[in-house]
Amino acid sequence: MWFRRPGVLSRLRRMARGEPGSYHTDGSISIVGLRKDFEEVTAVDGIDLDILPGEFFTLLGPSGCGKTTTLRMLAGFEQPTDGQIFIDGVDVAQTPAHKRPVNTVFQSYALFPHLDVEHNVAYGLRWRKDVDKHARASRVAKALDLVQLSGYGKRRPHQLSGGQQQRVALARALVLEPAVLLLDEPLGALDAKLRHSLRAELTALQREIGITFVFVTHDQEEALEMSNRLVVMDGGRIMQLGSPEEVYREPLNEFVADFLGVANLLDIECVSDTGLVRTIRYGEFTLEAQAPPGYDAGPGRAVIRPECVELAEAGLTGVNRLPGMVDRTVFLGSTTQVMVRLPQGAVVQSLVTNSAGTGTFTAGKPVTVCLPPEALRVLAASSDQHVAYAETG
């Protein structure tokens, strides 16, 4: 990776330890009752959130969910209608942006076209009275070395590739030694291959230097790959908080299940529960599923991920087995997506590895569908979404 070179890692480790001239090692964030209204529209609806020092934390959701507005309030570009923002225990909700220990990397990079790379990176240091000309040049050189752009200082932005421009924007943010780095979809303008490469490098860099990163994206794959923890947002509210694995495997409501990855959703009837095991009915079939306590009996929905749906020859019986008919198949390279129609008309997807002989699952073939109880999960009703978050947050 671009920072794994002699001298660079040792400097990164000094930054993480908080030695003189290093980056801040705290960067804890606590958001309390944060709200933002734009005339008649509520963009952020009273969220509470704690972000740990040195964490790679992601705000994930569709356009208009409030994630970018939340980031802008953290940065100081928007003033909250109500609520508090604590950074390292200090409420900065009313503090001007330039006086907060944060810096921001934007999707557009916002580089000055008339300045060369060195002057772009040094721009924020011009207003720091505690950094003289010699120290400024030294810090700029180190920041460019950190992102492997040492020989590009005299180039203008238009002479750089998209990935190089992204690194200049990152160096400009890191040169100010922030306690918190805010990233507003910084990889969104790059092509898919370069985006995949840079997000791996960005994650590794964050883990080495230990700065708190708050990352905004609508890309589910980015969020799952890069985050220590993430929140899924919708309508200005937090739908679920947890590690990528927790949120993916244990969605609390239909929005999270459907937004984060591919989900098989079934209309079911909740019958009874014993601890975390729920007895449900799908048509005439009785199934077992997982559900947090407190779910009422009655109509509902259940979810299972395609990779958890198992297919076998028709006629097998047992727990959570249903008859089905292969509707169609889609070749995806290492796997094949098999679409199976169940009784009651629902279609579920199963991912089958091609080494397992997917040729046996052809359109029109009857099969047995197994929905493992540990992977089948009852979801909260839409009206209970915020309550479900509160119970786990």
Secondary structure as UniProt FT lines:
FT   TURN            2..3
FT   TURN            6..7
FT   HELIX           8..17
FT   TURN            20..21
FT   STRAND          29..38
FT   TURN            39..40
FT   STRAND          41..51
FT   TURN            53..54
FT   STRAND          56..60
FT   TURN            63..64
FT   HELIX           67..75
FT   STRAND          82..87
FT   TURN            88..89
FT   STRAND          90..91
FT   TURN            93..94
FT   HELIX           97..99
FT   STRAND          102..105
FT   TURN            107..108
FT   TURN            113..114
FT   HELIX           117..122
FT   HELIX           123..127
FT   TURN            129..130
FT   HELIX           133..146
FT   TURN            147..148
FT   HELIX           150..152
FT   TURN            153..154
FT   HELIX           157..159
FT   HELIX           162..174
FT   TURN            175..176
FT   STRAND          180..184
FT   TURN            186..189
FT   HELIX           192..209
FT   STRAND          212..217
FT   HELIX           220..226
FT   STRAND          229..234
FT   TURN            235..236
FT   STRAND          237..242
FT   HELIX           244..249
FT   HELIX           254..259
FT   STRAND          264..274
FT   TURN            275..276
FT   STRAND          277..282
FT   TURN            283..284
FT   STRAND          285..290
FT   TURN            293..294
FT   STRAND          298..304
FT   HELIX           306..308
FT   STRAND          310..313
FT   TURN            314..315
FT   TURN            319..320
FT   STRAND          321..331
FT   STRAND          335..341
FT   HELIX           343..345
FT   STRAND          347..353
FT   HELIX           354..356
FT   HELIX           358..360
FT   TURN            363..364
FT   STRAND          366..370
FT   TURN            373..375
FT   STRAND          377..380
FT   HELIX           382..384
FT   HELIX           385..392
//
